[in-house]
Amino acid sequence: MPFPFAPEHYQEQLDTKVERLHALFANRPLPELAVFPSQPTHYRMRAEFRFWHDGDDGWYAMFDPADPKTPLRVDEFPVASQRINELMPKVREAVLSDPELRHKLFQVEFLTTQTGDALISLLYHRKLDDAWEQRARHWQSQWQAAVIGRARKQRLVLERNYVNETLNIRGREYHFRQYENSFTQPNAGVCEQMVGWAKQHSEHSAGDLLELYCGNGNFSIPLADNFERALGTEISRVSVNSAQHNIAANQIDNLRIARMSSEDFSAAWLGQTESRRLREWEIDQYDFKTLLVDPPRAGLDADTIALAKRFERILYISCNPETLAQNVADLGSEYRIEAAALFDQFPYTDHMEAGLVLRRD
């Protein structure tokens, strides 16, 4: 069950997660656990709300999964960034005052950064026309935030479809372009700690790095400094394009991104399927010793487990410690847990992220 939003009890809630994580590894005790807390408020960089129309009034709404038909009015959202909370009343007032902005608007999405950049997506149950675009451009200027209008089979990008984030990872600033509707870590402060932990535990590494599920390069770009060469795989075209931009922006010259799912990559490398792309990337020229994975909640599939067993060291970042524990068991007793961490990416929920460094004895 989710925890109540109670910043004064945040530490108690975090302690409960620590106990849960240790319990999941009762049969394989963890080394001393590094715990990385979140800011108790204003930590979430993105948020989305239904816009609920009520006569002449209108307001942001969210829904309780236990009662999905009853809208809950949201006038402020303290878990979201200060920038989101600053924009929420401005956007609502504009929507209520401007018929073009309001007509058949049903959802508002915010994407922000620690540096104050912002993108607002307005979703409609109608086709958007020149009149809407003219008014939206006016409000974009007023809000000082990029605006996108979306409707069925329609997407109007008025200025840009991304925000620019800067993350401080172990004393160095890294710059990331984050696109609308692509995956980014929602809690930027904890993200900095999570990537910093992975970078710390890969310092002075021998050989090359392979990262599966690399997204926009959130991990592989900062970690590339610690390796001779690095290769990331990612299936999403938007994320691959974002990663390529971020590699150039951060002047990383030893990292390549391969557009391929981790499952297909694993099957091809294990020789189960033919892959021209693996030959093009000259996989046999790499000296892979470290594997970094940050998989979806389902964890690693059997082929990826088989691939992982070819590596001396595995950096495993998990958004689902239950599947993490199962994957560790699948890897077998020849891997010892060298380091462990809990990252509280989602305060006031039962979700937690964990990190393990696994080394083959």
Secondary structure, DSSP 8 states (H G I E B T S, - for coil): ------GGGHHHHHHHHHHHHHHHTTTS--SSEEEE---SSS-BSEEEEEEEEETTEEEEEEEETTEEEEEEEES--TTB-HHHHHHHHHHHHHHHH-HHHHTTEEEEEEEE-TTS-EEEEEEESS---HHHHHHHHHHHHHHTSEEEEEETTEEEESS-SEEEEEEEETTEEEEEEEETTS---SBHHHHHHHHHHHHHTTTT--SEEEEES-TTTTTHHHHGGGSS-EEEEE--HHHHHHHHHHHHHTT--SEEEEES-HHHHHHHHTTSS--HHHHHTTGGG--EEEEEE---TT---HHHHHHHTT-SEEEEEES-HHHHHHHHHHH-TTEEEEEEEEE-SSTTSS--EEEEEEEE-
